[in-house]
Amino acid sequence: MNRNKRTHTMAMAALLIAVGVVIPAVMPIKVVIPPASFTLASHVATMLAMFVSPFVAMIVAVGTTLGFLLGGFPIAVVLRALSHVVWAGVGAFYLKAHPDVFTKRSQSVLFLLGISFLHAVCEVVIILPLYFGNALSEANYTQGFFYSIFLLVGVGTLIHSMVDFLLSLVVWKVLAKSRSVQMIAQVKEISFFH
């Protein structure tokens, strides 16, 4: 990788981390039902990073996690953000290996469902110790396992992830037309909406 491309990639990662930390702090559309929290577009920066490279996707996931930790967010939110390293990395490696995934609607839908499902599974797995360990006051959920973990965190994250990924596709489609993003673009054409 030449120096200009490396510098450009690092700058993009830094900007995406900043966006990923700012969106949850300022977005007015939020739903918080512990242990779940849903902020519109909160995953967009990490999802955009998946289009850049696996390294950038994982760095953005780690960077936003540190941002949440330093921002004083509840530990459940910080740990759920940390789980993004897994699905963002897997998604980015898949996109790198299959850069034409968005040229067909069926492939696009399968990728969207697959990455959203993995996202939900990762968040459920990371929140389980808080539920069963009852270590935190926010982990003392009176609604029971099925409602708190499976429905709120699992199904809620699945839906939230799909919405945010669709927003990411719209943003990426616009950004991909700019020269700076084309310089490192992995995905040439997104035809999810065609």
VOTIGU-20864 format. One record per residue: residue in one letter; chain; x negated, y negated, z negated of N, C-alpha, C, O in turn. Coordinates in pm, whole numbers, plus 50000, padded with zeros to 5 digits. Example, Ala and Ser with C-alpha at 12.3 -4.5 7.8 and 13.67 -1.06 7.14 Angstrom:
VOTIGU-20864
A / A / 48681 / 50569 / 49220 / 48770 / 50450 / 49220 / 48680 / 50330 / 49220 / 48576 / 50332 / 49154
S / A / 48715 / 50225 / 49292 / 48633 / 50106 / 49286 / 48710 / 49997 / 49213 / 48659 / 49886 / 49196
This chain:
VOTIGU-20864
M / A / 49914 / 50116 / 50000 / 50000 / 50000 / 50000 / 49909 / 49877 / 50000 / 49821 / 49865 / 49915
N / A / 49931 / 49787 / 50095 / 49845 / 49669 / 50098 / 49880 / 49573 / 49985 / 49986 / 49583 / 49922
R / A / 49789 / 49480 / 49960 / 49803 / 49390 / 49845 / 49929 / 49306 / 49851 / 49997 / 49289 / 49749
N / A / 49963 / 49252 / 49968 / 50084 / 49169 / 49980 / 50209 / 49249 / 49948 / 50299 / 49200 / 49880
K / A / 50214 / 49371 / 49996 / 50331 / 49455 / 49970 / 50339 / 49491 / 49822 / 50448 / 49493 / 49764
R / A / 50224 / 49519 / 49761 / 50220 / 49550 / 49618 / 50268 / 49431 / 49535 / 50348 / 49447 / 49443
T / A / 50217 / 49313 / 49568 / 50257 / 49192 / 49497 / 50406 / 49166 / 49514 / 50476 / 49131 / 49419
H / A / 50453 / 49183 / 49635 / 50596 / 49163 / 49665 / 50682 / 49261 / 49586 / 50786 / 49224 / 49532
T / A / 50638 / 49387 / 49579 / 50712 / 49489 / 49506 / 50713 / 49458 / 49356 / 50817 / 49474 / 49291
M / A / 50601 / 49415 / 49302 / 50595 / 49379 / 49160 / 50686 / 49260 / 49130 / 50755 / 49258 / 49028
A / A / 50686 / 49163 / 49218 / 50773 / 49046 / 49199 / 50920 / 49086 / 49203 / 51001 / 49038 / 49124
M / A / 50953 / 49175 / 49297 / 51092 / 49223 / 49304 / 51131 / 49297 / 49177 / 51241 / 49277 / 49125
A / A / 51042 / 49381 / 49127 / 51071 / 49455 / 49004 / 51093 / 49358 / 48888 / 51187 / 49376 / 48810
A / A / 51008 / 49257 / 48877 / 51023 / 49158 / 48769 / 51155 / 49083 / 48780 / 51224 / 49063 / 48681
L / A / 51190 / 49043 / 48901 / 51317 / 48973 / 48920 / 51436 / 49062 / 48888 / 51534 / 49017 / 48827
L / A / 51429 / 49188 / 48929 / 51539 / 49280 / 48900 / 51550 / 49307 / 48750 / 51661 / 49321 / 48698
I / A / 51438 / 49316 / 48680 / 51444 / 49333 / 48535 / 51512 / 49211 / 48473 / 51599 / 49225 / 48387
A / A / 51473 / 49092 / 48516 / 51533 / 48970 / 48462 / 51683 / 48967 / 48488 / 51761 / 48935 / 48398
V / A / 51724 / 49001 / 48608 / 51866 / 49004 / 48642 / 51937 / 49110 / 48558 / 52048 / 49087 / 48509
G / A / 51873 / 49226 / 48542 / 51932 / 49334 / 48465 / 51950 / 49302 / 48318 / 52040 / 49356 / 48253
V / A / 51867 / 49214 / 48264 / 51881 / 49172 / 48124 / 51984 / 49060 / 48111 / 52059 / 49055 / 48014
V / A / 51986 / 48970 / 48208 / 52075 / 48853 / 48201 / 52221 / 48890 / 48225 / 52309 / 48839 / 48156
I / A / 52249 / 48977 / 48320 / 52388 / 49009 / 48354 / 52468 / 49054 / 48233 / 52576 / 48998 / 48209
P / A / 52423 / 49152 / 48153 / 52504 / 49191 / 48037 / 52522 / 49079 / 47934 / 52620 / 49077 / 47861
A / A / 52427 / 48986 / 47930 / 52436 / 48878 / 47832 / 52535 / 48769 / 47874 / 52596 / 48706 / 47788
V / A / 52552 / 48748 / 48004 / 52635 / 48635 / 48048 / 52763 / 48674 / 48120 / 52852 / 48591 / 48138
M / A / 52774 / 48799 / 48162 / 52893 / 48840 / 48240 / 53018 / 48830 / 48153 / 53023 / 48887 / 48045
P / A / 53118 / 48758 / 48200 / 53240 / 48742 / 48120 / 53332 / 48864 / 48121 / 53418 / 48877 / 48034
I / A / 53314 / 48954 / 48216 / 53401 / 49071 / 48225 / 53336 / 49187 / 48151 / 53252 / 49259 / 48206
K / A / 53376 / 49206 / 48023 / 53320 / 49309 / 47937 / 53433 / 49381 / 47864 / 53532 / 49320 / 47824
V / A / 53415 / 49510 / 47848 / 53505 / 49589 / 47765 / 53416 / 49669 / 47671 / 53332 / 49747 / 47715
V / A / 53434 / 49649 / 47540 / 53354 / 49721 / 47441 / 53447 / 49801 / 47352 / 53526 / 49744 / 47275
I / A / 53438 / 49933 / 47363 / 53511 / 50027 / 47278 / 53407 / 50127 / 47231 / 53382 / 50226 / 47299
P / A / 53344 / 50103 / 47113 / 53234 / 50190 / 47071 / 53271 / 50337 / 47079 / 53380 / 50376 / 47037
P / A / 53181 / 50419 / 47131 / 53042 / 50395 / 47164 / 53021 / 50344 / 47306 / 52907 / 50332 / 47351
A / A / 53127 / 50314 / 47377 / 53116 / 50272 / 47516 / 53121 / 50121 / 47527 / 53183 / 50052 / 47445
S / A / 53055 / 50071 / 47629 / 53064 / 49930 / 47663 / 53052 / 49922 / 47815 / 52966 / 49986 / 47875
F / A / 53138 / 49845 / 47874 / 53142 / 49834 / 48019 / 53135 / 49688 / 48057 / 53228 / 49612 / 48031
T / A / 53025 / 49648 / 48117 / 53007 / 49511 / 48164 / 52994 / 49517 / 48315 / 52904 / 49581 / 48368
L / A / 53085 / 49449 / 48383 / 53083 / 49450 / 48529 / 52946 / 49407 / 48581 / 52892 / 49305 / 48538
A / A / 52892 / 49483 / 48672 / 52765 / 49457 / 48741 / 52641 / 49479 / 48654 / 52531 / 49444 / 48696
S / A / 52657 / 49537 / 48536 / 52541 / 49556 / 48449 / 52438 / 49655 / 48504 / 52323 / 49653 / 48462
H / A / 52477 / 49740 / 48597 / 52384 / 49837 / 48655 / 52332 / 49795 / 48792 / 52250 / 49864 / 48851
V / A / 52379 / 49683 / 48842 / 52345 / 49643 / 48979 / 52195 / 49628 / 48998 / 52142 / 49674 / 49100
A / A / 52124 / 49566 / 48906 / 51979 / 49548 / 48922 / 51907 / 49682 / 48932 / 51820 / 49700 / 49017
T / A / 51942 / 49776 / 48845 / 51878 / 49908 / 48848 / 51914 / 49982 / 48976 / 51830 / 50050 / 49035
M / A / 52038 / 49968 / 49018 / 52080 / 50036 / 49141 / 52012 / 49974 / 49264 / 51976 / 50047 / 49357
L / A / 51995 / 49843 / 49265 / 51922 / 49780 / 49375 / 51777 / 49827 / 49377 / 51718 / 49846 / 49484
A / A / 51719 / 49846 / 49259 / 51581 / 49893 / 49250 / 51565 / 50032 / 49312 / 51457 / 50065 / 49363
M / A / 51671 / 50112 / 49309 / 51664 / 50246 / 49370 / 51638 / 50235 / 49521 / 51576 / 50324 / 49579
F / A / 51685 / 50128 / 49584 / 51664 / 50110 / 49728 / 51520 / 50070 / 49759 / 51473 / 50088 / 49871
V / A / 51450 / 50017 / 49660 / 51313 / 49971 / 49681 / 51216 / 50088 / 49675 / 51146 / 50117 / 49771
S / A / 51213 / 50157 / 49558 / 51125 / 50273 / 49543 / 51153 / 50341 / 49410 / 51212 / 50280 / 49321
P / A / 51113 / 50466 / 49395 / 51130 / 50534 / 49266 / 51057 / 50462 / 49153 / 51110 / 50450 / 49043
F / A / 50936 / 50415 / 49180 / 50860 / 50345 / 49078 / 50935 / 50219 / 49031 / 50948 / 50196 / 48911
V / A / 50982 / 50140 / 49124 / 51053 / 50017 / 49089 / 51182 / 50051 / 49013 / 51217 / 49983 / 48917
A / A / 51252 / 50155 / 49055 / 51377 / 50193 / 48988 / 51351 / 50229 / 48842 / 51425 / 50186 / 48753
M / A / 51248 / 50307 / 48818 / 51219 / 50348 / 48680 / 51164 / 50233 / 48597 / 51195 / 50222 / 48478
I / A / 51082 / 50148 / 48657 / 51029 / 50031 / 48586 / 51142 / 49935 / 48549 / 51144 / 49881 / 48438
V / A / 51236 / 49914 / 48639 / 51349 / 49826 / 48609 / 51433 / 49885 / 48496 / 51479 / 49812 / 48408
A / A / 51454 / 50016 / 48498 / 51530 / 50081 / 48391 / 51459 / 50064 / 48256 / 51523 / 50035 / 48155
V / A / 51328 / 50082 / 48254 / 51251 / 50064 / 48130 / 51253 / 49916 / 48088 / 51271 / 49885 / 47970
G / A / 51234 / 49827 / 48184 / 51233 / 49684 / 48154 / 51365 / 49635 / 48098 / 51366 / 49556 / 48003
T / A / 51476 / 49680 / 48154 / 51606 / 49637 / 48101 / 51630 / 49697 / 47963 / 51692 / 49634 / 47878
T / A / 51581 / 49818 / 47941 / 51593 / 49880 / 47808 / 51519 / 49795 / 47704 / 51572 / 49768 / 47597
L / A / 51397 / 49755 / 47737 / 51320 / 49669 / 47645 / 51391 / 49535 / 47624 / 51390 / 49481 / 47513
G / A / 51451 / 49483 / 47730 / 51526 / 49359 / 47718 / 51643 / 49373 / 47622 / 51668 / 49284 / 47540
F / A / 51715 / 49484 / 47630 / 51827 / 49508 / 47538 / 51777 / 49524 / 47395 / 51838 / 49474 / 47301
L / A / 51664 / 49595 / 47379 / 51608 / 49616 / 47246 / 51567 / 49482 / 47184 / 51602 / 49453 / 47069
L / A / 51494 / 49401 / 47259 / 51449 / 49271 / 47210 / 51565 / 49172 / 47194 / 51558 / 49080 / 47112
G / A / 51672 / 49194 / 47272 / 51789 / 49108 / 47262 / 51879 / 49140 / 47145 / 51979 / 49073 / 47122
G / A / 51844 / 49245 / 47069 / 51923 / 49279 / 46951 / 52051 / 49355 / 46979 / 52141 / 49357 / 46895
F / A / 52060 / 49418 / 47096 / 52178 / 49498 / 47126 / 52183 / 49619 / 47034 / 52079 / 49662 / 46986
P / A / 52301 / 49675 / 47010 / 52312 / 49795 / 46925 / 52228 / 49910 / 46983 / 52210 / 49920 / 47105
I / A / 52179 / 49995 / 46895 / 52091 / 50104 / 46937 / 52159 / 50197 / 47038 / 52092 / 50254 / 47124
A / A / 52291 / 50213 / 47030 / 52362 / 50296 / 47127 / 52349 / 50238 / 47268 / 52333 / 50312 / 47364
V / A / 52356 / 50106 / 47280 / 52341 / 50040 / 47410 / 52197 / 50054 / 47460 / 52175 / 50081 / 47578
V / A / 52101 / 50037 / 47371 / 51959 / 50048 / 47408 / 51929 / 50190 / 47456 / 51862 / 50207 / 47558
L / A / 51977 / 50291 / 47384 / 51951 / 50429 / 47424 / 52022 / 50465 / 47554 / 51967 / 50537 / 47637
R / A / 52143 / 50413 / 47572 / 52213 / 50438 / 47699 / 52137 / 50373 / 47814 / 52130 / 50431 / 47922
A / A / 52080 / 50255 / 47792 / 51999 / 50191 / 47896 / 51873 / 50273 / 47926 / 51832 / 50284 / 48041
L / A / 51814 / 50331 / 47823 / 51696 / 50415 / 47843 / 51728 / 50537 / 47931 / 51644 / 50582 / 48008
S / A / 51849 / 50589 / 47918 / 51887 / 50705 / 48000 / 51891 / 50671 / 48149 / 51893 / 50761 / 48233
H / A / 51892 / 50543 / 48182 / 51896 / 50501 / 48322 / 51768 / 50538 / 48397 / 51768 / 50547 / 48519
V / A / 51659 / 50558 / 48323 / 51534 / 50598 / 48386 / 51555 / 50728 / 48464 / 51500 / 50745 / 48573
V / A / 51635 / 50818 / 48409 / 51656 / 50949 / 48472 / 51735 / 50936 / 48601 / 51686 / 50973 / 48708
W / A / 51857 / 50882 / 48593 / 51939 / 50879 / 48715 / 51885 / 50782 / 48819 / 51900 / 50805 / 48939
A / A / 51823 / 50672 / 48775 / 51766 / 50578 / 48870 / 51647 / 50641 / 48943 / 51631 / 50624 / 49063
G / A / 51565 / 50714 / 48868 / 51452 / 50782 / 48930 / 51496 / 50890 / 49028 / 51446 / 50898 / 49139
V / A / 51591 / 50972 / 48985 / 51643 / 51078 / 49073 / 51705 / 51017 / 49199 / 51678 / 51062 / 49310
G / A / 51787 / 50915 / 49181 / 51852 / 50850 / 49295 / 51751 / 50789 / 49390 / 51766 / 50801 / 49512
A / A / 51648 / 50723 / 49337 / 51547 / 50660 / 49421 / 51464 / 50763 / 49496 / 51433 / 50744 / 49614
F / A / 51428 / 50873 / 49429 / 51354 / 50979 / 49500 / 51440 / 51040 / 49611 / 51391 / 51071 / 49720
Y / A / 51569 / 51056 / 49584 / 51659 / 51109 / 49686 / 51667 / 51013 / 49805 / 51659 / 51055 / 49921
L / A / 51683 / 50883 / 49776 / 51691 / 50785 / 49885 / 51561 / 50779 / 49965 / 51564 / 50758 / 50087
K / A / 51449 / 50797 / 49898 / 51321 / 50797 / 49968 / 51311 / 50917 / 50062 / 51261 / 50906 / 50174
A / A / 51359 / 51032 / 50016 / 51355 / 51154 / 50097 / 51462 / 51155 / 50206 / 51445 / 51220 / 50310
H / A / 51571 / 51084 / 50182 / 51684 / 51082 / 50277 / 51724 / 50938 / 50304 / 51831 / 50895 / 50260
P / A / 51642 / 50862 / 50376 / 51672 / 50720 / 50398 / 51796 / 50695 / 50484 / 51844 / 50582 / 50492
D / A / 51846 / 50799 / 50548 / 51964 / 50784 / 50633 / 52094 / 50819 / 50563 / 52198 / 50834 / 50628
V / A / 52091 / 50833 / 50429 / 52208 / 50879 / 50354 / 52329 / 50788 / 50375 / 52443 / 50835 / 50367
F / A / 52307 / 50660 / 50400 / 52420 / 50568 / 50413 / 52464 / 50547 / 50557 / 52540 / 50454 / 50585
T / A / 52418 / 50630 / 50648 / 52461 / 50617 / 50787 / 52593 / 50690 / 50813 / 52659 / 50665 / 50914
K / A / 52631 / 50780 / 50722 / 52757 / 50853 / 50735 / 52837 / 50834 / 50608 / 52784 / 50843 / 50497
R / A / 52965 / 50810 / 50624 / 53051 / 50787 / 50508 / 53053 / 50906 / 50414 / 53049 / 50888 / 50293
S / A / 53058 / 51028 / 50468 / 53064 / 51147 / 50382 / 52939 / 51159 / 50296 / 52948 / 51192 / 50177
Q / A / 52822 / 51133 / 50354 / 52697 / 51137 / 50277 / 52695 / 51026 / 50173 / 52648 / 51046 / 50061
S / A / 52745 / 50909 / 50209 / 52750 / 50796 / 50117 / 52837 / 50828 / 49996 / 52800 / 50800 / 49882
V / A / 52953 / 50886 / 50022 / 53046 / 50920 / 49914 / 52985 / 51026 / 49824 / 52995 / 51017 / 49701
L / A / 52922 / 51128 / 49882 / 52858 / 51232 / 49802 / 52745 / 51176 / 49716 / 52731 / 51214 / 49599
F / A / 52666 / 51086 / 49772 / 52559 / 51023 / 49694 / 52619 / 50940 / 49580 / 52574 / 50949 / 49466
L / A / 52720 / 50862 / 49610 / 52786 / 50779 / 49510 / 52841 / 50865 / 49396 / 52820 / 50833 / 49279
L / A / 52911 / 50972 / 49429 / 52967 / 51061 / 49327 / 52857 / 51131 / 49249 / 52865 / 51143 / 49126
G / A / 52755 / 51178 / 49319 / 52646 / 51250 / 49253 / 52568 / 51163 / 49157 / 52542 / 51204 / 49044
I / A / 52531 / 51043 / 49200 / 52452 / 50956 / 49113 / 52537 / 50905 / 48998 / 52486 / 50886 / 48887
S / A / 52665 / 50881 / 49021 / 52755 / 50836 / 48914 / 52777 / 50948 / 48812 / 52781 / 50922 / 48692
F / A / 52790 / 51071 / 48860 / 52807 / 51185 / 48769 / 52681 / 51204 / 48684 / 52690 / 51224 / 48563
L / A / 52563 / 51197 / 48748 / 52438 / 51210 / 48674 / 52424 / 51098 / 48571 / 52379 / 51121 / 48459
H / A / 52462 / 50979 / 48609 / 52460 / 50864 / 48518 / 52546 / 50893 / 48396 / 52503 / 50871 / 48282
A / A / 52667 / 50941 / 48418 / 52759 / 50971 / 48307 / 52703 / 51081 / 48217 / 52709 / 51070 / 48095
V / A / 52649 / 51187 / 48277 / 52592 / 51297 / 48199 / 52476 / 51246 / 48113 / 52466 / 51281 / 47995
C / A / 52389 / 51165 / 48170 / 52275 / 51112 / 48095 / 52321 / 51028 / 47976 / 52264 / 51038 / 47867
E / A / 52424 / 50947 / 47995 / 52472 / 50863 / 47885 / 52541 / 50946 / 47778 / 52529 / 50916 / 47659
V / A / 52613 / 51049 / 47818 / 52676 / 51138 / 47719 / 52568 / 51209 / 47638 / 52577 / 51216 / 47515
V / A / 52467 / 51262 / 47705 / 52361 / 51335 / 47636 / 52287 / 51244 / 47538 / 52253 / 51287 / 47428
I / A / 52261 / 51120 / 47577 / 52185 / 51030 / 47491 / 52266 / 50982 / 47371 / 52209 / 50945 / 47268
I / A / 52399 / 50982 / 47382 / 52484 / 50934 / 47273 / 52523 / 51046 / 47176 / 52566 / 51019 / 47064
L / A / 52509 / 51172 / 47217 / 52548 / 51285 / 47132 / 52481 / 51285 / 46994 / 52551 / 51307 / 46895
P / A / 52350 / 51262 / 46984 / 52290 / 51261 / 46850 / 52352 / 51154 / 46758 / 52362 / 51175 / 46637
L / A / 52392 / 51043 / 46814 / 52456 / 50939 / 46733 / 52592 / 50985 / 46682 / 52632 / 50954 / 46570
Y / A / 52661 / 51059 / 46766 / 52794 / 51108 / 46727 / 52783 / 51217 / 46621 / 52846 / 51210 / 46516
F / A / 52702 / 51318 / 46651 / 52693 / 51432 / 46560 / 52608 / 51402 / 46437 / 52632 / 51457 / 46329
G / A / 52508 / 51315 / 46452 / 52425 / 51280 / 46339 / 52489 / 51180 / 46246 / 52449 / 51166 / 46130
N / A / 52590 / 51110 / 46297 / 52660 / 51009 / 46218 / 52559 / 50915 / 46153 / 52580 / 50867 / 46041
A / A / 52450 / 50888 / 46225 / 52340 / 50808 / 46170 / 52371 / 50659 / 46168 / 52315 / 50585 / 46087
L / A / 52457 / 50615 / 46254 / 52488 / 50472 / 46263 / 52636 / 50450 / 46237 / 52718 / 50537 / 46263
S / A / 52668 / 50333 / 46185 / 52809 / 50303 / 46159 / 52890 / 50307 / 46287 / 53007 / 50347 / 46286
E / A / 52828 / 50265 / 46401 / 52902 / 50267 / 46526 / 52919 / 50410 / 46579 / 52996 / 50433 / 46673
A / A / 52849 / 50506 / 46519 / 52862 / 50645 / 46562 / 52970 / 50718 / 46482 / 52994 / 50836 / 46505
N / A / 53034 / 50649 / 46391 / 53140 / 50711 / 46311 / 53274 / 50686 / 46380 / 53352 / 50600 / 46339
Y / A / 53299 / 50760 / 46484 / 53414 / 50736 / 46571 / 53535 / 50812 / 46520 / 53532 / 50935 / 46508
T / A / 53639 / 50741 / 46492 / 53759 / 50802 / 46434 / 53846 / 50871 / 46538 / 53933 / 50950 / 46501
Q / A / 53825 / 50844 / 46664 / 53911 / 50901 / 46768 / 53871 / 51044 / 46807 / 53943 / 51107 / 46884
G / A / 53761 / 51094 / 46757 / 53720 / 51230 / 46786 / 53628 / 51241 / 46906 / 53612 / 51147 / 46984
F / A / 53568 / 51358 / 46918 / 53468 / 51383 / 47022 / 53524 / 51365 / 47163 / 53466 / 51293 / 47244
F / A / 53635 / 51430 / 47192 / 53687 / 51427 / 47329 / 53712 / 51284 / 47375 / 53670 / 51246 / 47484
Y / A / 53779 / 51206 / 47294 / 53812 / 51069 / 47332 / 53686 / 50981 / 47334 / 53661 / 50911 / 47432
S / A / 53609 / 50984 / 47225 / 53495 / 50894 / 47212 / 53382 / 50926 / 47309 / 53328 / 50836 / 47374
I / A / 53347 / 51051 / 47319 / 53230 / 51088 / 47399 / 53269 / 51126 / 47542 / 53214 / 51071 / 47637
F / A / 53361 / 51218 / 47556 / 53395 / 51265 / 47690 / 53469 / 51159 / 47772 / 53429 / 51128 / 47885
L / A / 53575 / 51102 / 47716 / 53653 / 51005 / 47793 / 53587 / 50868 / 47801 / 53564 / 50815 / 47910
L / A / 53556 / 50809 / 47685 / 53500 / 50674 / 47687 / 53362 / 50668 / 47751 / 53341 / 50594 / 47847
V / A / 53269 / 50747 / 47700 / 53134 / 50741 / 47753 / 53125 / 50815 / 47887 / 53074 / 50759 / 47984
G / A / 53172 / 50937 / 47893 / 53158 / 51018 / 48015 / 53238 / 50965 / 48133 / 53181 / 50920 / 48232
V / A / 53369 / 50972 / 48122 / 53455 / 50929 / 48235 / 53444 / 50778 / 48257 / 53443 / 50730 / 48370
G / A / 53435 / 50703 / 48146 / 53420 / 50558 / 48159 / 53294 / 50520 / 48235 / 53297 / 50432 / 48320
T / A / 53182 / 50586 / 48203 / 53056 / 50559 / 48273 / 53064 / 50602 / 48419 / 53012 / 50533 / 48507
L / A / 53129 / 50713 / 48445 / 53144 / 50759 / 48584 / 53214 / 50651 / 48668 / 53167 / 50617 / 48776
I / A / 53323 / 50599 / 48618 / 53399 / 50496 / 48691 / 53318 / 50367 / 48699 / 53307 / 50306 / 48805
H / A / 53261 / 50325 / 48586 / 53180 / 50203 / 48582 / 53064 / 50211 / 48680 / 53034 / 50114 / 48749
S / A / 52998 / 50327 / 48686 / 52886 / 50347 / 48776 / 52929 / 50336 / 48922 / 52859 / 50275 / 49002
M / A / 53042 / 50394 / 48955 / 53090 / 50387 / 49094 / 53120 / 50243 / 49134 / 53085 / 50201 / 49244
V / A / 53184 / 50168 / 49045 / 53216 / 50028 / 49075 / 53087 / 49949 / 49093 / 53073 / 49874 / 49190
D / A / 52993 / 49965 / 49000 / 52867 / 49891 / 49011 / 52786 / 49933 / 49133 / 52719 / 49850 / 49194
F / A / 52792 / 50061 / 49171 / 52717 / 50103 / 49289 / 52777 / 50043 / 49415 / 52704 / 50006 / 49507
L / A / 52908 / 50034 / 49421 / 52970 / 49970 / 49537 / 52929 / 49822 / 49545 / 52903 / 49770 / 49653
L / A / 52923 / 49755 / 49430 / 52874 / 49617 / 49428 / 52729 / 49612 / 49475 / 52690 / 49521 / 49548
S / A / 52649 / 49708 / 49433 / 52508 / 49713 / 49473 / 52494 / 49731 / 49623 / 52407 / 49670 / 49686
L / A / 52578 / 49814 / 49681 / 52572 / 49835 / 49826 / 52604 / 49706 / 49900 / 52541 / 49675 / 50001
V / A / 52701 / 49633 / 49852 / 52736 / 49505 / 49915 / 52618 / 49409 / 49906 / 52581 / 49346 / 50005
V / A / 52559 / 49398 / 49788 / 52445 / 49308 / 49768 / 52327 / 49352 / 49853 / 52262 / 49269 / 49917
W / A / 52299 / 49484 / 49855 / 52185 / 49533 / 49934 / 52205 / 49508 / 50082 / 52111 / 49475 / 50154
K / A / 52327 / 49524 / 50128 / 52355 / 49502 / 50270 / 52324 / 49357 / 50308 / 52270 / 49331 / 50415
V / A / 52358 / 49265 / 50220 / 52327 / 49124 / 50245 / 52177 / 49100 / 50236 / 52119 / 49034 / 50322
L / A / 52113 / 49154 / 50131 / 51970 / 49134 / 50113 / 51887 / 49200 / 50222 / 51782 / 49148 / 50261
A / A / 51932 / 49314 / 50272 / 51856 / 49388 / 50373 / 51841 / 49309 / 50502 / 51753 / 49338 / 50583
K / A / 51926 / 49208 / 50521 / 51916 / 49125 / 50641 / 51804 / 49022 / 50628 / 51760 / 48965 / 50728
S / A / 51758 / 48997 / 50505 / 51651 / 48898 / 50486 / 51516 / 48962 / 50514 / 51498 / 49082 / 50493
R / A / 51423 / 48884 / 50561 / 51291 / 48934 / 50597 / 51218 / 48992 / 50476 / 51151 / 49095 / 50488
S / A / 51229 / 48930 / 50359 / 51153 / 48974 / 50243 / 51195 / 49113 / 50196 / 51110 / 49192 / 50153
V / A / 51323 / 49144 / 50204 / 51367 / 49277 / 50162 / 51338 / 49380 / 50270 / 51308 / 49495 / 50239
Q / A / 51347 / 49340 / 50396 / 51316 / 49434 / 50504 / 51172 / 49483 / 50495 / 51141 / 49593 / 50540
M / A / 51087 / 49402 / 50437 / 50947 / 49437 / 50425 / 50927 / 49567 / 50348 / 50834 / 49642 / 50378
I / A / 51013 / 49594 / 50250 / 50995 / 49715 / 50170 / 51119 / 49804 / 50172 / 51128 / 49899 / 50094
A / A / 51213 / 49775 / 50258 / 51339 / 49848 / 50258 / 51317 / 49996 / 50290 / 51246 / 50031 / 50384
Q / A / 51380 / 50081 / 50209 / 51378 / 50225 / 50233 / 51498 / 50264 / 50319 / 51491 / 50355 / 50401
V / A / 51608 / 50194 / 50297 / 51733 / 50227 / 50364 / 51754 / 50126 / 50476 / 51764 / 50006 / 50450
K / A / 51761 / 50172 / 50598 / 51769 / 50083 / 50713 / 51909 / 50029 / 50736 / 51926 / 49912 / 50769
E / A / 52008 / 50112 / 50718 / 52145 / 50071 / 50750 / 52239 / 50132 / 50649 / 52228 / 50250 / 50615
I / A / 52331 / 50051 / 50600 / 52432 / 50099 / 50508 / 52565 / 50091 / 50580 / 52612 / 49982 / 50612
S / A / 52624 / 50204 / 50604 / 52752 / 50202 / 50676 / 52862 / 50262 / 50589 / 52958 / 50319 / 50641
F / A / 52849 / 50248 / 50459 / 52946 / 50302 / 50366 / 53086 / 50247 / 50393 / 53186 / 50317 / 50377
F / A / 53091 / 50121 / 50433 / 53219 / 50054 / 50449 / 53273 / 50061 / 50592 / 53380 / 50007 / 50620
H / A / 53202 / 50126 / 50682 / 53249 / 50135 / 50821 / 53354 / 50242 / 50836 / 53404 / 50264 / 50946
